[in-house]
Amino acid sequence: MMTANAVVLRPKKIRKVAWACAIGLVAVFTVVGLLLGNTPTGVIFRTSDQVAMILLGFLLAGGVLLLTRPKVNADATGISVRNVVTSHRFEWTDVLSISFPDGAAWARLELPEDEYISIMAVQAVDREYAVKSVRALRELHKAVHNQR
């Protein structure tokens, strides 16, 4: 999404896949947890075991949903990149360029001294959306540098 002076980006496909997987995990672990009570093996599963199995499904689903976290907010003052676990904020003067190397899973910010930060919100699997996103970030980066 791009407005006059701001760009907000989130991945598309991974969000759908992550939500589907999370719902599937909760469903499977709930069914397994509920069916644990009656087994012909002689093992006795208590209510606490069943609850633990269901909670495990929710915990795994929460882990999968971390993949929906990536987001980019960029405006004339700089760019904020939130990945699965980390968040970074850079002024445009600190960013050399925005690149998407061949074969890479996601775009990245090129920084001084051969450093870079991955932009997990712009993923190769999103194809045309990824292309438009990189172009929007590059235009904003260029516009800010041309004003200086």
N, C-alpha and C positions, 0 to 999 in steps of 0.2 A: 504494500500500500504506500503510495507516495502522494504527499500534498505539496503545496507550493514550496515550502522550505524544509520539509521533514520526510523521512523515510522510516517506516516501521515494517520489519520483515519477520516472518515466522515460517518454518518449514511446513510443507503441505502434506506430502504422502506419509512421512513418518508419524505425524500426529494421528492420522487415521489408523495406521497399522498398530501403533502403540495402544490406542484406546481399544481396538478390537482384541488385541492380545490380553490386555488387562482384564477386560470383561470375561474373556475365555478362561483365564487363570482363576478368577474368582468363582466362576461357574463350576469348573472342574474340581477345584479344591473343596468347594461347598458340597458337591455331590459325593465326592470321596469321603469327606468328613462325616456326612450323614449316613453313608453306607458302612462305615467302620464298625458300627455297633454290633452287627450280626455277621460273624465270620465262622465258617465251619472248621477253621484251623485249630481252634482251641485257645487262641490268643484272646485275651479279654481287653477290649478297648473301652475305656471309661469316657464319660462325658467330657472330661478335661482334654482327652486326646482328640476327640472330635472337634472341640472348640479350637484347639491348637492348630489342627489341620486347616480349618477355615481361616483362622488368622494368618497362617502362613500364606494362603492364597492372596489375602489382602496385602500382605507385605511384599510379595513378589510383584503384584500388580502395581503397587506404589513405585517399586524400582523401575518397572517398565515405563511408567508414566513420567519418569525423569527425562525420558527422551523427548517429551513434548515441551520442555523448558526453553530451548534455544530461542533467542529473540535478538533483534538488532533495532536500536533506535538511533537514528542519525539526523542531525540538523546542522545549521550553519556553525554552531559552536563546537561540534565534535561528534564522536560516534561511541555508543555504548554497545558492547557485545556481551550477551549472556549466553553461555554454553550450558552444558548439562550440570556442571558443578561450579564452574568459575564465572566471574563477571569482571569485565574490564571497561574502563572509560578512557578514551584518548581524544586529545585535541587534534584537529586536522593537521596542524603543523608537525605533529609527531608521526603522521601516517605518510609513507612514501607513495604507496599505491594500493589498489585492491586487485588481487589476482585470483585466477582460477586455473591452477596448473593442470596440464593434461593428465588424466587418470586420477585426479584428486577426488575425494568424496565430497568436499565442501570448499567454499571460497576461503580466502584469507586476507588479512591486513598485513601488508609488508611494512616493517618497521626498520628504523636505523640499526646498523651493526648486524645485518643479516638475521634479524629476529623476525618472527611473524606470529600472529594470533589467528587461529582457525575461527571461521565464522560458520558455526554449525547450523545457523538458521538458513543458510543458502547452500542447499544440498544438490548434488549432481542428479539424484533421482527425480528431482522436481523439474528437470529439463527446461522448458521455456520460461517457467517462473524464475528459475535460477539465473537464466540469461538476462531477463528483465531486471532482476534484483541487482545483479552486478553492474549492469549499465546505469541503473538509478544511483547506486552508491558512487560510481565513477563520475557521473555528472555532478553530483553534489560535491564531491572532493575537488573536482576541477573548478567548479564555480567558486568555491571558497578560496582556492589558491589563486584564482584570477583576480579576486577582489583585493588581495594583499599586495 
